[in-house]
Amino acid sequence: MRTGLLRLIQFAVVLAMVLAGPPAGAETINCTAVTSIPAVITVPGIYCLTGNLSTNMTSGNAIEIQTNNVVLDLNGHKLGGLAAGPSTGAIGIFATGRQNITLKNGTVRGFYTGIQLLDTGINVGASQGHVVEDIRADFNTQTAIQVEGRGNLVQNNQVVKVTGGSAGVFTYGISVAGVGPQVLNNDLIDVNLGIFFYNAASGGMAVNNRITNTVVGGINYGGGSTGKYRDNLTFDVPTPYSGGTDAGNNN
């Protein structure tokens, strides 16, 4: 009797799940839509793409954020600059000296630097609290993702082929500076240098990243930078780790 009742309850739960349909997607809909570029964001809030956006601009910023407390959800869409060609100097998403910017969930392709969130000086800390996550940054020509400031997080991103479009351009996958940057669970392939801590970055953490096929190195603490790295995996990387403190389980 008890077994029959349990089966009936299980059947009812499964039936309810089927009738309810698949879970709702993660698309942001309560947002201010960015529908054309170049675009400038000057008011705090939640912004989103509602479709792919592309440009052939060879300089300037496709999307510039000039205020604090902004979420920009690409909603699975592409911000593209490939039409500008390999000598482009344009930036995909740019901000300087801002706080609490979140960029997520889409593709940034074909810019000189895909994402660039700068501080106002070396380790000043005006730039802080940023999150860059779930971004595919591919075919950018100099740097895929660059973030400066205090307490920033770069996680769950995919960096593919930073091309070095102009002759002699050294390329970077993820570059971070400032105090306490965390670079977690990213995948990088085909770049000169995978993850670069620079300008005396302090306490930089690189954890659970996977880096494949670099020209120079995997994770590099340069310019007097400090921090720890652990649980990272590299393949076909001439110098997998340089500087910093090995906290274990790196290969």
Phi, psi and omega in degrees: 000312182295321179296318179297320179295320180297317178296322179296319178295317179298318179297319181295320179296314180298317180299318179297321179294319179296313181294331180287340180082182182291157179296152181297145179288171183270010183298134176276122181243336177271080189204167171269120186283135170262112190247353178208157178226150006290150180226146178236126179259119184241355183236131177304149178154191181253125182238157181206158168267143176248002177188174178293143176233135181224155180212155173250016178297137183257358177209170181083193187238128178296314174230121178245130180255118185246024180212171179267168171059061181237133168250126175240109180258117179285352174055033178082003182266176184249136166254112192241140177230013183301330183297342179285344178090174187290342181265015181302148172242011185282152176253141179288295179233127189226143169204154175220133177066030183251168180235145168059055173258131175243125177240131187203159158066060174175189185248135173238116195226133164083021177258168173298309168235128183292304179231129181222107178245103190258154169273175180270359178182178183293114176055033178290316177096006173296326174272126182195160172071024182275152174229125173239115187214150176057040177255135166262114179249107185228149177058026168282156194260338180236309178219136178283305184223123178232123183223127179240157174124202188249130172067040181264154185232126176237110189216150171060035179256161177238118179250123183231121168054083168274115205273338187062055188305322177265147183302133176082002180283123176278137188243150183231144174279290178234122179242131181223147176216162179115203184253124173069033176291141179239126180241105193233131166058049177251155176243128182227140178210142174064073179206157177295308181229128188289287182240124187235118171266124188225175179053045178056043174305139186246125176069034181285131181249129174237110188227131170062042175258154179235124187231129185229135169060071173250158179280320186248299188203172182264289179238123187230124173262097186254167174059037179079015180289150179233159177154187183230152176224141178204158175059033178258153182229132178232154175214133181058049179236114185303314178236093187301318186221137179216129182074187180065188181238124178287114181263006171112156173062035174260147183222000000 
